[in-house]
Amino acid sequence: MVSRIREQFEASEGELATPAEADPKPYEVFIQLTRGQPHTHAGTVDAVDDQMALEYARKHYGRDQECVHMWVVPREAIMSTGYDDDLIWPLTDQGYRLARGYAADVRRKWERFRSVKDVDQYQAEDIKETF
């Protein structure tokens, strides 16, 4: 099946070096919508080699929306932390930046300007983003 798929795409630079019967592997695709802006994760493609992955990404994610730059990375090359083993904590306590770090009198002033429901919603979101 991969060889039939490969026949649909023309290689942009020379021939593809990997045989058509190779097993596909996952590649993560990151696109940059505007020059100077960060790349964002667009999705995944499965391909047998780097060139094919780039062609698939161009055809699929370039068709969805216009972008100025694209990264295609083999999933096996991405390093990550473990969910259970590695908790990521800031090196210093920066609780003063969060609304929950304010004193009670500041909260009372805050509540005068906003409803209690809004304050509680803000704190719930604040804590959720922090932890």
Secondary structure by P-SEA (a helix, b strand, c coil): caaaaaaaccccccccccccccbbbbbbbbbbcccccccccccccccccaaaaaaaaaaaaaaaccccbbbbbccccbbbbbcccbbbbbcccccccccccccaaaaaaaaaaccaaaaaaaaaaaaaaac
